[in-house]
Amino acid sequence: MATAAPTGSSTKETTNYARLCRLLVDVGTQALRDTFDAIHPPTNLRTISTVNKSTLQSLRTRKVINATQWGKLFPAIPTSVSSANFDITLLMILLRNICGLPSPAAGWDTLSAATDVSREADITRVKYYRNFVYGHAECASVDDSTFNIYWDDIRETLAAIDNLETDCMDPEVEKHCKELLSQWKKDEENVKDKLDEV
C-alpha cells in the first residue's frame, strides 16, 4: 500500500493517505455510532452501561477497554455518558460485546469474504481497513491506484452499514457529511494549486 517515505511537504500520496484516514475516522466512526445508537438508543445509554457493567469490567480487566474508554462509559457525572464521545475502537468493542450481534461467518477478527454482506461482516471490514490503513501503516503515503481501490471498498462498506444510499438521513448527519465533502473538495483544490506552483 505505502509507496515512499513521508516527506515534510504534502504530496499526492500523502494527501491520499490523509483522505483514507479521514474517511475512516470521521465517516467510519459515525457509521458505527449510528449502528450502536440504533441498538442502544442514547436515552438508554446510562442504563445499558450499568446493565452490562460486569461484561465491560471483564473487558477492562483483560485490557480490551483502556482507562480513557472506561471513563467515557462511566463518566464522573453518570448522566453525561454519550456515544458521541466514543471513538471508533470503543464502538467496535461495544458492538461486538454488548449489542447481541452474531459473529460473522469468518469471526470478528478476520476480514469477511466479499460474499458476506451482513452488517457484522461490514463492521469487521471497518476494523480491518482501520488497522490496515493507519493502525499498522509503515508510512503515511498511498499511491493513486491503491487509494482508489481502498476508497471504493471503504465507502461501499460504510454505505452498507449506514444504509447511506437508501435511508433518509438525519438533518444534522446530512449537514456534517456535506461539510466533510466540501472540505475534502477544498483540500483537493489546495493540493492541486500547490502542485501547479511546483
N, CA, C and O of each residue as an XYZ file, in Angstrom:
792
protein
N       0.818     -1.184      0.000
C       0.000      0.000      0.000
C       0.865      1.253      0.000
O       0.677      2.125     -0.848
N       1.792      1.360      0.915
C       2.621      2.550      1.019
C       3.614      2.587     -0.124
O       4.066      1.550     -0.609
N       3.954      3.818     -0.553
C       4.810      3.924     -1.725
C       6.158      4.558     -1.438
O       7.141      4.217     -2.097
N       6.237      5.446     -0.500
C       7.502      6.121     -0.252
C       7.522      6.657      1.165
O       6.480      6.823      1.800
N       8.719      6.926      1.646
C       8.837      7.512      2.976
C       8.250      8.911      2.964
O       8.445      9.652      2.000
N       7.531      9.291      4.023
C       6.912     10.604      4.043
C       7.957     11.708      4.089
O       9.028     11.551      4.675
N       7.627     12.812      3.467
C       8.495     13.976      3.500
C       7.776     15.082      4.235
O       6.616     14.921      4.613
N       8.444     16.207      4.446
C       7.848     17.329      5.147
C       6.743     18.002      4.365
O       5.863     18.623      4.961
N       6.763     17.898      3.056
C       5.750     18.574      2.249
C       4.657     17.594      1.833
O       4.866     16.382      1.792
N       3.495     18.147      1.528
C       2.365     17.331      1.105
C       2.547     16.903     -0.348
O       2.912     17.703     -1.210
N       2.288     15.640     -0.591
C       2.328     15.111     -1.949
C       0.971     14.487     -2.232
O       0.139     14.360     -1.334
N       0.756     14.108     -3.450
C      -0.488     13.434     -3.819
C      -0.663     12.174     -2.970
O      -1.770     11.876     -2.522
N       0.422     11.440     -2.749
C       0.360     10.196     -1.988
C       0.031     10.439     -0.518
O      -0.742      9.685      0.073
N       0.608     11.483      0.081
C       0.291     11.769      1.481
C      -1.132     12.300      1.619
O      -1.798     12.052      2.623
N      -1.592     13.028      0.613
C      -2.980     13.501      0.618
C      -3.934     12.316      0.499
O      -4.964     12.281      1.172
N      -3.603     11.351     -0.347
C      -4.418     10.139     -0.468
C      -4.538      9.438      0.882
O      -5.624      9.027      1.290
N      -3.405      9.310      1.566
C      -3.387      8.656      2.876
C      -4.274      9.414      3.865
O      -5.062      8.811      4.592
N      -4.137     10.733      3.883
C      -4.935     11.554      4.801
C      -6.425     11.409      4.512
O      -7.238     11.370      5.436
N      -6.777     11.330      3.257
C      -8.196     11.179      2.889
C      -8.757      9.840      3.377
O      -9.874      9.784      3.893
N      -7.990      8.774      3.216
C      -8.448      7.472      3.698
C      -8.621      7.483      5.213
O      -9.608      6.968      5.736
N      -7.655      8.074      5.911
C      -7.753      8.161      7.371
C      -8.982      8.960      7.780
O      -9.713      8.581      8.695
N      -9.189     10.051      7.097
C     -10.328     10.909      7.418
C     -11.654     10.200      7.146
O     -12.599     10.329      7.924
N     -11.724      9.466      6.061
C     -12.932      8.699      5.753
C     -13.220      7.700      6.872
O     -14.358      7.578      7.325
N     -12.196      6.996      7.309
C     -12.379      6.007      8.366
C     -12.719      6.651      9.705
O     -13.644      6.216     10.390
N     -11.970      7.690     10.078
C     -12.172      8.302     11.389
C     -13.490      9.065     11.450
O     -14.274      8.870     12.380
N     -13.740      9.918     10.485
C     -14.951     10.741     10.535
C     -16.205      9.956     10.152
O     -17.139      9.847     10.947
N     -16.224      9.424      8.962
C     -17.426      8.760      8.464
C     -17.560      7.364      9.077
O     -18.663      6.941      9.422
N     -16.444      6.653      9.213
C     -16.480      5.313      9.799
C     -16.969      5.319     11.231
O     -17.804      4.500     11.614
N     -16.449      6.245     12.023
C     -16.892      6.344     13.409
C     -18.376      6.674     13.471
O     -19.107      6.092     14.273
N     -18.826      7.597     12.637
C     -20.245      7.968     12.645
C     -21.131      6.793     12.230
O     -22.199      6.594     12.807
N     -20.703      6.020     11.246
C     -21.492      4.858     10.814
C     -21.616      3.836     11.945
O     -22.693      3.288     12.178
N     -20.508      3.586     12.643
C     -20.556      2.652     13.769
C     -21.398      3.225     14.907
O     -22.142      2.492     15.559
N     -21.283      4.522     15.147
C     -22.082      5.169     16.199
C     -23.573      5.069     15.875
O     -24.382      4.770     16.753
N     -23.930      5.317     14.630
C     -25.336      5.210     14.226
C     -25.857      3.788     14.444
O     -26.988      3.597     14.890
N     -25.030      2.801     14.129
C     -25.413      1.401     14.334
C     -25.602      1.116     15.817
O     -26.592      0.504     16.218
N     -24.649      1.562     16.627
C     -24.735      1.368     18.076
C     -25.975      2.056     18.641
O     -26.711      1.466     19.432
N     -26.205      3.307     18.233
C     -27.351      4.070     18.738
C     -28.681      3.452     18.323
O     -29.669      3.568     19.048
N     -28.717      2.796     17.164
C     -29.947      2.130     16.728
C     -30.260      0.925     17.616
O     -31.425      0.595     17.836
N     -29.218      0.276     18.122
C     -29.397     -0.880     19.005
C     -29.648     -0.419     20.435
O     -30.552     -0.914     21.108
N     -28.838      0.536     20.891
C     -28.951      1.085     22.245
C     -29.159      2.595     22.132
O     -28.189      3.351     22.089
N     -30.416      3.038     22.084
C     -30.692      4.473     21.923
C     -29.978      5.316     22.979
O     -29.864      4.901     24.133
N     -29.500      6.495     22.588
C     -28.762      7.361     23.513
C     -29.497      7.636     24.824
O     -28.860      7.804     25.863
N     -30.813      7.683     24.787
C     -31.574      7.953     26.014
C     -31.462      6.814     27.025
O     -31.709      7.021     28.213
N     -31.093      5.615     26.570
C     -30.961      4.452     27.463
C     -29.513      4.097     27.766
O     -29.256      3.087     28.422
N     -28.573      4.893     27.309
C     -27.163      4.501     27.383
C     -26.672      4.309     28.815
O     -25.909      3.382     29.087
N     -27.097      5.163     29.721
C     -26.669      5.022     31.120
C     -27.125      3.670     31.669
O     -26.352      2.972     32.327
N     -28.361      3.305     31.404
C     -28.898      2.022     31.862
C     -28.158      0.865     31.203
O     -27.810     -0.109     31.870
N     -27.919      0.964     29.912
C     -27.213     -0.096     29.172
C     -25.815     -0.303     29.746
O     -25.376     -1.440     29.920
N     -25.115      0.792     30.040
C     -23.768      0.689     30.618
C     -23.820     -0.019     31.964
O     -22.981     -0.870     32.258
N     -24.802      0.332     32.776
C     -24.932     -0.265     34.107
C     -25.299     -1.746     34.013
O     -24.711     -2.574     34.709
N     -26.257     -2.081     33.167
C     -26.692     -3.474     32.999
C     -25.536     -4.351     32.513
O     -25.431     -5.514     32.904
N     -24.677     -3.800     31.668
C     -23.561     -4.560     31.088
C     -22.236     -4.318     31.803
O     -21.177     -4.645     31.269
N     -22.287     -3.749     33.001
C     -21.051     -3.364     33.692
C     -20.123     -4.557     33.938
O     -18.908     -4.410     33.813
N     -20.651     -5.715     34.278
C     -19.765     -6.861     34.540
C     -19.046     -7.305     33.262
O     -17.863     -7.645     33.307
N     -19.743     -7.304     32.133
C     -19.107     -7.635     30.848
C     -18.041     -6.603     30.519
O     -16.932     -6.950     30.113
N     -18.383     -5.334     30.698
C     -17.442     -4.254     30.404
C     -16.249     -4.300     31.351
O     -15.117     -4.048     30.938
N     -16.498     -4.624     32.635
C     -15.411     -4.736     33.611
C     -14.467     -5.866     33.223
O     -13.251     -5.731     33.359
N     -15.010     -6.973     32.744
C     -14.177     -8.085     32.289
C     -13.291     -7.650     31.119
O     -12.115     -8.008     31.058
N     -13.862     -6.877     30.191
C     -13.080     -6.363     29.061
C     -11.994     -5.410     29.543
O     -10.893     -5.385     28.992
N     -12.305     -4.631     30.566
C     -11.305     -3.709     31.127
C     -10.180     -4.501     31.807
O      -9.003     -4.181     31.641
N     -10.544     -5.516     32.558
C      -9.548     -6.343     33.244
C      -8.600     -6.997     32.241
O      -7.401     -7.119     32.494
N      -9.154     -7.417     31.094
C      -8.338     -8.050     30.048
C      -7.637     -7.023     29.164
O      -6.982     -7.377     28.184
N      -7.780     -5.746     29.520
C      -7.156     -4.624     28.806
C      -7.669     -4.466     27.373
O      -6.964     -3.948     26.507
N      -8.898     -4.914     27.133
C      -9.555     -4.676     25.850
C     -10.090     -3.245     25.845
O     -10.044     -2.554     24.827
N     -10.597     -2.815     27.001
C     -11.039     -1.432     27.208
C     -10.003     -0.757     28.089
O      -9.649     -1.276     29.148
N      -9.510      0.415     27.651
C      -8.500      1.124     28.438
C      -9.159      2.123     29.396
O     -10.377      2.297     29.382
N      -8.347      2.768     30.219
C      -8.862      3.683     31.241
C      -9.624      4.863     30.639
O     -10.651      5.276     31.178
N      -9.136      5.398     29.540
C      -9.814      6.527     28.892
C     -11.187      6.103     28.386
O     -12.172      6.818     28.576
N     -11.251      4.953     27.749
C     -12.529      4.449     27.243
C     -13.485      4.149     28.399
O     -14.683      4.416     28.306
N     -12.951      3.595     29.482
C     -13.770      3.314     30.660
C     -14.384      4.611     31.199
O     -15.556      4.647     31.573
N     -13.582      5.659     31.233
C     -14.073      6.953     31.702
C     -15.192      7.507     30.827
O     -16.049      8.247     31.310
N     -15.188      7.156     29.557
C     -16.265      7.599     28.662
C     -17.531      6.772     28.870
O     -18.641      7.271     28.688
N     -17.362      5.520     29.250
C     -18.510      4.659     29.537
C     -19.133      4.974     30.892
O     -20.350      4.908     31.062
N     -18.283      5.315     31.845
C     -18.730      5.597     33.210
C     -18.126      6.923     33.678
O     -17.233      6.935     34.525
N     -18.614      8.039     33.125
C     -18.068      9.348     33.497
C     -18.416      9.722     34.942
O     -19.318      9.146     35.550
N     -17.679     10.699     35.474
C     -17.909     11.155     36.845
C     -19.356     11.605     37.042
O     -19.933     11.406     38.111
N     -19.927     12.201     36.026
C     -21.341     12.578     36.056
C     -22.066     11.548     35.187
O     -22.077     11.675     33.963
N     -22.669     10.530     35.806
C     -23.248      9.415     35.045
C     -24.231      9.824     33.955
O     -24.310      9.160     32.921
N     -24.968     10.886     34.162
C     -25.945     11.304     33.149
C     -25.281     11.886     31.906
O     -25.952     12.123     30.901
N     -23.969     12.120     31.962
C     -23.276     12.705     30.806
C     -22.735     11.656     29.833
O     -22.117     12.011     28.829
N     -22.958     10.371     30.116
C     -22.477      9.339     29.196
C     -23.151      9.533     27.839
O     -24.366      9.706     27.750
N     -22.332      9.501     26.782
C     -22.849      9.738     25.436
C     -21.994      8.999     24.415
O     -20.765      9.040     24.470
N     -22.656      8.328     23.491
C     -21.906      7.632     22.438
C     -21.158      8.621     21.547
O     -20.243      8.226     20.825
N     -21.531      9.887     21.587
C     -20.820     10.910     20.812
C     -19.367     11.022     21.261
O     -18.527     11.534     20.522
N     -19.068     10.546     22.466
C     -17.702     10.601     22.995
C     -16.913      9.316     22.746
O     -15.741      9.232     23.115
N     -17.541      8.315     22.125
C     -16.882      7.029     21.909
C     -16.077      7.061     20.612
O     -16.567      7.510     19.576
N     -14.837      6.578     20.682
C     -14.010      6.503     19.476
C     -14.341      5.229     18.690
O     -15.110      4.381     19.142
N     -13.748      5.122     17.520
C     -14.048      4.006     16.617
C     -13.721      2.658     17.260
O     -14.441      1.682     17.050
N     -12.649      2.599     18.037
C     -12.253      1.350     18.678
C     -13.259      0.939     19.741
O     -13.669     -0.220     19.794
N     -13.659      1.881     20.587
C     -14.629      1.567     21.633
C     -15.967      1.149     21.020
O     -16.608      0.217     21.505
N     -16.379      1.824     19.974
C     -17.636      1.449     19.321
C     -17.577      0.018     18.788
O     -18.548     -0.728     18.910
N     -16.443     -0.369     18.199
C     -16.310     -1.740     17.699
C     -16.366     -2.748     18.847
O     -16.992     -3.802     18.728
N     -15.713     -2.417     19.949
C     -15.731     -3.304     21.119
C     -17.162     -3.473     21.629
O     -17.596     -4.589     21.919
N     -17.886     -2.370     21.736
C     -19.257     -2.420     22.250
C     -20.187     -3.166     21.299
O     -21.005     -3.975     21.737
N     -20.065     -2.901     20.008
C     -20.906     -3.600     19.030
C     -20.691     -5.110     19.112
O     -21.632     -5.894     18.990
N     -19.470     -5.491     19.316
C     -19.119     -6.910     19.356
C     -19.561     -7.574     20.663
O     -19.903     -8.757     20.669
N     -19.556     -6.826     21.765
C     -19.723     -7.454     23.073
C     -21.031     -7.196     23.810
O     -21.430     -8.021     24.632
N     -21.713     -6.085     23.547
C     -22.934     -5.820     24.324
C     -24.147     -5.498     23.450
O     -25.150     -4.988     23.949
N     -24.063     -5.784     22.179
C     -25.175     -5.443     21.281
C     -25.927     -6.652     20.758
O     -26.866     -6.509     19.975
N     -25.524     -7.839     21.182
C     -26.237     -9.038     20.763
C     -26.083     -9.380     19.292
O     -26.897    -10.117     18.735
N     -25.051     -8.855     18.662
C     -24.831     -9.143     17.243
C     -24.171    -10.515     17.092
O     -23.241    -10.836     17.832
N     -24.639    -11.319     16.150
C     -23.988    -12.614     15.931
C     -22.622    -12.419     15.273
O     -22.416    -11.479     14.505
N     -21.714    -13.306     15.583
C     -20.390    -13.258     14.962
C     -20.533    -13.501     13.461
O     -21.291    -14.378     13.049
N     -19.807    -12.728     12.633
C     -19.857    -13.015     11.197
C     -19.268    -14.401     10.914
O     -18.571    -14.967     11.756
N     -19.548    -14.935      9.740
C     -19.113    -16.293      9.388
C     -17.614    -16.500      9.602
O     -17.198    -17.561     10.067
N     -16.807    -15.504      9.269
C     -15.349    -15.628      9.401
C     -14.857    -15.255     10.798
O     -13.664    -15.368     11.079
N     -15.748    -14.819     11.666
C     -15.361    -14.390     13.003
C     -15.125    -12.889     13.048
O     -15.072    -12.223     12.014
N     -14.984    -12.367     14.256
C     -14.824    -10.922     14.443
C     -13.422    -10.425     14.093
O     -13.238     -9.240     13.816
N     -12.440    -11.314     14.103
C     -11.057    -10.870     13.929
C     -10.474    -11.181     12.563
O      -9.266    -11.050     12.363
N     -11.312    -11.590     11.619
C     -10.862    -11.941     10.273
C     -11.667    -11.147      9.258
O     -12.870    -10.948      9.430
N     -11.009    -10.695      8.205
C     -11.717     -9.987      7.146
C     -12.735    -10.930      6.519
O     -12.389    -12.014      6.049
N     -13.982    -10.506      6.518
C     -15.060    -11.334      5.970
C     -14.971    -11.411      4.450
O     -14.476    -10.494      3.794
N     -15.455    -12.512      3.912
C     -15.497    -12.687      2.456
C     -16.414    -11.634      1.844
O     -17.372    -11.187      2.475
N     -16.111    -11.250      0.623
C     -16.922    -10.241     -0.073
C     -18.368    -10.695     -0.225
O     -19.270     -9.866     -0.344
N     -18.590    -11.992     -0.221
C     -19.953    -12.519     -0.366
C     -20.779    -12.384      0.908
O     -22.004    -12.497      0.866
N     -20.119    -12.142      2.043
C     -20.835    -11.939      3.307
C     -21.224    -10.469      3.392
O     -20.379     -9.608      3.638
N     -22.491    -10.194      3.190
C     -22.963     -8.804      3.171
C     -23.714     -8.439      4.455
O     -24.494     -7.488      4.478
N     -23.471     -9.201      5.512
C     -24.128     -8.913      6.786
C     -23.549     -7.646      7.415
O     -22.422     -7.246      7.123
N     -24.331     -7.039      8.266
C     -23.880     -5.849      8.993
C     -22.636     -6.176      9.818
O     -21.708     -5.372      9.897
N     -22.624     -7.360     10.431
C     -21.488     -7.765     11.252
C     -20.218     -7.899     10.413
O     -19.136     -7.522     10.863
N     -20.343     -8.431      9.204
C     -19.187     -8.536      8.306
C     -18.677     -7.151      7.935
O     -17.468     -6.935      7.850
N     -19.594     -6.212      7.715
C     -19.175     -4.842      7.398
C     -18.451     -4.197      8.577
O     -17.509     -3.429      8.380
N     -18.882     -4.500      9.790
C     -18.191     -3.973     10.975
C     -16.764     -4.512     11.019
O     -15.837     -3.765     11.335
N     -16.569     -5.807     10.706
C     -15.206     -6.353     10.694
C     -14.377     -5.719      9.581
O     -13.163     -5.567      9.721
N     -15.026     -5.349      8.475
C     -14.298     -4.681      7.386
C     -13.789     -3.312      7.834
O     -12.665     -2.928      7.509
N     -14.611     -2.581      8.575
C     -14.161     -1.279      9.087
C     -12.933     -1.479      9.968
O     -11.958     -0.736      9.863
N     -12.985     -2.485     10.835
C     -11.845     -2.778     11.707
C     -10.609     -3.123     10.874
O      -9.514     -2.631     11.145
N     -10.790     -3.965      9.867
C      -9.682     -4.362      9.001
C      -9.068     -3.143      8.314
O      -7.852     -2.952      8.353
N      -9.907     -2.320      7.686
C      -9.389     -1.154      6.964
C      -8.739     -0.164      7.919
O      -7.708      0.428      7.599
N      -9.333      0.015      9.076
C      -8.732      0.905     10.064
C      -7.330      0.419     10.427
O      -6.381      1.202     10.440
N      -7.206     -0.868     10.718
C      -5.899     -1.421     11.065
C      -4.929     -1.354      9.891
O      -3.766     -0.990     10.064
N      -5.399     -1.702      8.706
C      -4.526     -1.757      7.540
C      -4.089     -0.371      7.089
O      -2.919     -0.160      6.766
N      -5.024      0.575      7.066
C      -4.708      1.906      6.553
C      -3.864      2.704      7.534
O      -2.845      3.271      7.141
N      -4.264      2.765      8.808
C      -3.453      3.591      9.699
C      -2.999      2.921     10.980
O      -2.101      3.436     11.646
N      -3.580      1.801     11.350
C      -3.142      1.133     12.563
C      -1.784      0.467     12.416
O      -0.991      0.451     13.358
N      -1.514     -0.078     11.244
C      -0.261     -0.803     11.010
C       0.484     -0.271      9.786
O       1.285     -0.988      9.185
N       0.226      0.967      9.421
C       0.865      1.554      8.235
C       2.355      1.753      8.477
O       2.781      2.114      9.574
N       3.130      1.513      7.441
C       4.572      1.722      7.521
C       4.936      3.168      7.241
O       5.950      3.660      7.737
N       4.121      3.852      6.452
C       4.327      5.274      6.193
C       3.004      5.902      5.768
O       2.060      5.208      5.389
N       2.956      7.207      5.839
C       1.723      7.951      5.563
C       1.641      8.329      4.093
O       1.646      9.510      3.743
N       1.567      7.319      3.236
C       1.602      7.560      1.801
C       0.883      6.429      1.072
O       1.110      5.256      1.367
N       0.008      6.782      0.110
C      -0.741      5.785     -0.653
C      -0.782      6.218     -2.117
O      -1.182      7.340     -2.425
N      -0.366      5.324     -3.019
C      -0.400      5.664     -4.445
C      -1.847      5.730     -4.936
O      -2.758      5.249     -4.262
N      -2.053      6.326     -6.113
C      -3.401      6.563     -6.636
C      -4.207      5.284     -6.848
O      -5.383      5.234     -6.486
N      -3.605      4.263     -7.418
C      -4.376      3.048     -7.708
C      -4.819      2.367     -6.414
O      -5.955      1.904     -6.312
N      -3.933      2.304     -5.436
C      -4.292      1.719     -4.143
C      -5.351      2.568     -3.457
O      -6.304      2.043     -2.880
N      -5.176      3.886     -3.523
C      -6.161      4.799     -2.939
C      -7.542      4.539     -3.518
O      -8.513      4.419     -2.770
N      -7.645      4.450     -4.831
C      -8.946      4.255     -5.478
C      -9.607      2.946     -5.058
O     -10.819      2.896     -4.845
N      -8.813      1.896     -4.942
C      -9.352      0.598     -4.519
C      -9.889      0.691     -3.094
O     -11.025      0.303     -2.823
N      -9.058      1.213     -2.181
C      -9.478      1.282     -0.780
C     -10.597      2.289     -0.564
O     -11.498      2.047      0.238
N     -10.553      3.406     -1.262
C     -11.619      4.402     -1.124
C     -12.967      3.769     -1.480
O     -13.940      3.904     -0.738
N     -13.011      3.079     -2.619
C     -14.263      2.452     -3.049
C     -14.714      1.369     -2.071
O     -15.892      1.297     -1.720
N     -13.774      0.525     -1.630
C     -14.125     -0.549     -0.693
C     -14.645      0.012      0.629
O     -15.658     -0.451      1.152
N     -13.947      1.009      1.160
C     -14.351      1.592      2.446
C     -15.684      2.315      2.299
O     -16.568      2.169      3.143
N     -15.828      3.088      1.237
C     -17.072      3.832      1.010
C     -18.258      2.878      0.906
O     -19.305      3.116      1.507
N     -18.094      1.803      0.146
C     -19.177      0.829     -0.007
C     -19.520      0.162      1.322
O     -20.692     -0.055      1.626
N     -18.507     -0.158      2.106
C     -18.729     -0.769      3.417
C     -19.499      0.176      4.330
O     -20.462     -0.226      4.982
N     -19.068      1.436      4.375
C     -19.732      2.408      5.249
C     -21.153      2.685      4.790
O     -22.056      2.847      5.611
N     -21.350      2.740      3.493
C     -22.704      2.956      2.970
C     -23.609      1.784      3.342
O     -24.777      1.984      3.675
N     -23.081      0.577      3.287
C     -23.873     -0.602      3.646
C     -24.230     -0.592      5.130
O     -25.358     -0.913      5.502
N     -23.276     -0.226      5.970
C     -23.539     -0.181      7.410
C     -24.619      0.844      7.716
O     -25.562      0.572      8.460
N     -24.473      1.984      7.152
C     -25.347      3.103      7.499
C     -26.528      3.254      6.547
O     -27.352      4.154      6.708
N     -26.606      2.367      5.550
C     -27.661      2.478      4.540
C     -27.727      3.891      3.977
O     -28.808      4.432      3.745
N     -26.552      4.481      3.760
C     -26.478      5.871      3.317
C     -27.145      6.094      1.967
O     -27.639      7.185      1.682
N     -27.157      5.060      1.143
C     -27.692      5.244     -0.200
C     -29.212      5.172     -0.257
O     -29.807      5.626     -1.234
N     -29.863      4.606      0.779
C     -31.313      4.426      0.707
C     -32.083      5.058      1.857
O     -33.223      5.478      1.661
N     -31.512      5.138      3.026
C     -32.232      5.686      4.177
C     -32.252      7.204      4.159
O     -31.349      7.852      3.628
N     -33.290      7.748      4.744
C     -33.367      9.195      4.933
C     -32.374      9.556      6.031
O     -32.358      8.927      7.089
N     -31.555     10.557      5.782
C     -30.547     10.940      6.758
C     -31.104     11.924      7.772
O     -31.961     12.750      7.457
N     -30.610     11.821      8.974
C     -30.870     12.824      9.981
C     -30.309     14.141      9.446
O     -29.206     14.148      8.900
N     -31.027     15.247      9.584
C     -30.549     16.521      9.024
C     -29.151     16.917      9.506
O     -28.362     17.455      8.730
N     -28.841     16.659     10.772
C     -27.515     17.005     11.294
C     -26.427     16.135     10.666
O     -25.348     16.631     10.341
N     -26.701     14.850     10.495
C     -25.734     13.944      9.864
C     -25.531     14.343      8.412
O     -24.402     14.375      7.924
N     -26.628     14.649      7.720
C     -26.532     15.069      6.326
C     -25.698     16.339      6.212
O     -24.859     16.453      5.319
N     -25.924     17.288      7.107
C     -25.157     18.537      7.106
C     -23.673     18.240      7.337
O     -22.811     18.792      6.652
N     -23.383     17.370      8.300
C     -21.998     17.016      8.605
C     -21.327     16.365      7.392
O     -20.190     16.700      7.061
N     -22.023     15.441      6.732
C     -21.462     14.776      5.548
C     -21.193     15.775      4.431
O     -20.161     15.703      3.764
N     -22.121     16.706      4.227
C     -21.925     17.727      3.194
C     -20.731     18.615      3.527
O     -19.959     18.980      2.640
N     -20.576     18.963      4.804
C     -19.430     19.777      5.213
C     -18.124     19.032      4.971
O     -17.151     19.624      4.502
N     -18.093     17.733      5.287
C     -16.891     16.930      5.041
C     -16.554     16.888      3.561
O     -15.401     17.082      3.177
N     -17.558     16.636      2.731
C     -17.316     16.585      1.288
C     -16.823     17.925      0.766
O     -15.927     17.972     -0.078
N     -17.398     19.010      1.259
C     -16.968     20.346      0.851
C     -15.520     20.599      1.260
O     -14.733     21.135      0.480
N     -15.172     20.208      2.491
C     -13.803     20.401      2.971
C     -12.826     19.557      2.162
O     -11.734     20.025      1.841
N     -13.192     18.339      1.831
C     -12.323     17.482      1.030
C     -12.088     18.092     -0.338
O     -10.976     18.041     -0.864
N     -13.139     18.672     -0.917
C     -13.003     19.304     -2.229
C     -12.042     20.486     -2.143
O     -11.187     20.654     -3.013
N     -12.175     21.306     -1.097
C     -11.270     22.447     -0.904
C      -9.836     21.965     -0.717
O      -8.904     22.527     -1.293
N      -9.667     20.919      0.094
C      -8.328     20.369      0.314
C      -7.708     19.906     -0.997
O      -6.532     20.159     -1.259
N      -8.500     19.228     -1.815
C      -8.000     18.737     -3.100
C      -7.605     19.899     -4.003
O      -6.576     19.841     -4.676
N      -8.419     20.954     -4.022
C      -8.097     22.123     -4.839
C      -6.818     22.792     -4.345
O      -6.002     23.234     -5.154
N      -6.633     22.871     -3.026
C      -5.415     23.453     -2.463
C      -4.186     22.644     -2.858
O      -3.148     23.207     -3.204
N      -4.310     21.330     -2.805
C      -3.186     20.471     -3.188
C      -2.860     20.662     -4.661
O      -1.691     20.760     -5.033
N      -3.891     20.716     -5.503
C      -3.666     20.930     -6.935
C      -2.978     22.267     -7.177
O      -2.058     22.350     -7.992
N      -3.414     23.317     -6.478
C      -2.785     24.632     -6.621
C      -1.316     24.580     -6.221
O      -0.464     25.151     -6.902
N      -1.017     23.894     -5.114
C       0.367     23.799     -4.655
C       1.214     22.990     -5.628
O       2.380     23.310     -5.862
N       0.626     21.948     -6.189
C       1.362     21.154     -7.173
C       1.616     21.953     -8.443
O       2.668     21.812     -9.068
N       0.655     22.797     -8.830
C       0.842     23.650    -10.005
C       1.966     24.652     -9.783
O       2.678     25.005    -10.723
N       2.131     25.113     -8.545
C       3.192     26.066     -8.216
C       4.565     25.427     -8.346
O       5.544     26.101     -8.667
N       4.633     24.133     -8.097
C       5.898     23.404     -8.172
C       6.194     23.160     -9.604
O       7.216     22.556     -9.929
